[in-house]
Amino acid sequence: YDYEQRIPQPFEVDVELRLNLQPAGIDDDLTKTIDYGRVYSIVQRVMESTTFRLLEALAEAISHEILAEFDVVEVGVRIRKPAVNLGGPLDYAGVEIWRRRQSSA
């Protein structure tokens, strides 16, 4: 809705990353895993720097940035909008997408 573009809306975002965590777990080595603070920063930057009309577009932008930044096989992005008014009672409106890294071959 148009009013949603004018008034800041709260969102809840979950990000799931698929990658091989065994090397980090075996060696207890932070450099062999993902810096979750950087993931958070990417999500925050995408959400605060651009206005999206659709939750789907926001999820696509977040997944694109994460796949570009990190060596992950797949990323899942869930976005929930808890303060949505669709004419009846509901906890939230939301979307979930999964995107895989494109193979180079």
Phi, psi and omega in degrees: 000153182299320182297333179291337178283335183268329184250125179305138183246141175282145178225153170240132184233131172244138177235128174243133181245136176248121178197168179281110180264359183300314180302318179293318181293320180292315185269354184051049189240114181299330182289349181259015179226193182262138174279103185294334175296322177292323176299313179302316180299322178296312180300314180299315181298314180298315183292328184267346186261344186222146174261130180242143176273334184238143173300325180300319180293320177297315179298319178298317181297317179296314181297320179300313181295320180292317178296328178287329186270327188237152179272069178250152180283320186209149177228137174246135179233123175246130178234129177241140178242098187284336185260048183260142179244105180246016176095002179200174182287133172199155180283321182189164166252146183198167176225158174220130177231155174231130178231138179253152174295135177287134179287147182276351181263000000 
